[in-house]
Every structure is written in structure tokens, then in C-alpha cells.
Amino acid sequence: MKKGTPILALLFALLALAGCSSTPEPVAAPGPLVLRLSVDQPSPERVEAARGQAVELTVTSEEPVDVHVHGFDVLGWAEHDKPAVLRFTADRTGTFEVEAHPDTLLVQLVVR
């Protein structure tokens, strides 16, 4: 038996009794980030998401508009009584603007 082995065995036994484990428990992924945005009542702000988190944006508008998220390949079209619904995974970090064109900033999505 190698020198120090009984000490390691004792340490692992104590950790097990204390409810600890030598391997970390997997961290649960956060649930989806669901945002409801309006072109007609914009309120530019920052919203945070975790990298890998699912994102669902529902955008309403009284007038027809294109909607897109910079940095992600998602586009939508909103018009009266027909919201745009954009779904994607925030798979990169950074700050990404969600815009309705021609020039309405809806929100900044900060992915960490």
C-alpha cells in the first residue's frame, strides 16, 4: 500500500458522511428566458442570459416591422395582431441588441 492512502480513504469517507462528493454535481441549466416586447412601447434595457440558455422573444407592433437579434441568425416579422416570435439558444457571450427596423432598440441581451 502506498504511503498516504489511508489518509485519502479517511478523507473521502468523511466527505461522504458530510454529504460532499469528490465529483461536482452537475449544475442545472437555467430555464428559458421568455421576454415580451412591444415596438409601440419600447423600454430599452439590459436583460441577462446564461450562455447556452434558450431564449424566446415575442414582439408586438401596431405597424409591420422586421425584428432581429444582432449576433444571432434569427429574424422575425411583426404586424398588428400577429406578433413575431423568435426562438434561439444564446450560445455565445457578449451584448446583443434586439431591434425592430427601421430604428427601434427593444432590448440589449447580455449573455454571460
N, C-alpha and C positions, 0 to 999 in steps of 0.2 A: 504494500500500500504506500502511496506517495505521501510524503510529509505534507501536512496541512489539509488532507482530505477529510478527517473527522471534523475539523472546524467548519469546512464548507457544508458538510452534511448537516451539522448542527444549525448553521445559519439558514439553510433552506428550510429546515424543519420549523425553525422559529418564524420565518417569513410566512410559511403555510399556515401556522397556527394563528398568526396575526391577520390572516386574510389577504396577504400580499402574494404576489407571484413573481417569478423571475422573468416572465414574459409579459409585456404590457398588454392590457386589454384593448381590443380594437375600439377606436373612437367612433361613435355613431355619426353617420353623415347627417348634416342638418336637413330638415325638411325643405320642401321647395319654397323659394321666395316668390310670393304672389303679390303683384302690385297692380292697382287700378289707377290709371292716369287719365286726365282729361286735357285735351288741347284747348278747350274753351275756358278752363280754369287752371292754367299752369301754375305750378308752385315749385320752381327749380329748387332742388335739394339734393343731398347726397344720401344714398342708401347703400349699406354694406352687404356683401355676399361673401360666402366662403368659396374658395376655389373648388370646383367640382360640384357645386350646388346647382340644382335645377332652378331655372328662373321662368316665370310665366308673367308676361306683361299684357294687360288688357287696356287698350287705349280707345277712348271715345272722342268723337268730334262731330260738331254740327255740320261742318263743311268737309268735303272729300280731301284727304291728306295721305301722303306717303309717310310711313313710320319706319325708322330703322335704328339699330344699335351699332354705333361705331365699334369696330374691332371684332364683330361677330357677323357671320353671314346670315343675318335674319332681317327680313323685310316684311312689312305689312301694309294694309290699306284700310283706312277707317273712313266712314261716312255716317251720315245721320242714320240712326237705328241699326248700324252694322259696325260694331267695334272691331278693331284689329286685335288679334291675339297672337302674340309672339312667344314661342317656347324655345328655350335653348339651355345648354349647360355652360355655366361660367367656368370654362376650362383654362383660362389664362388670368394672370393677375394684372392689375392696373386700374385706371379710372376710365370709364367708357360712357360717352354721352348717348342718351336716348333722345332722339329728335323726331319731330314731325315737320315735314317740309312744306313751306319753304324755309322757315327760320324759327321754330319754336323748340326751345330746350325743355324737355319734360322732366328729366331727372338725370343725375350722374350716378352711375353704378360703380361702386368701388369694390373690387374683388381682391381679397387678401388670401 
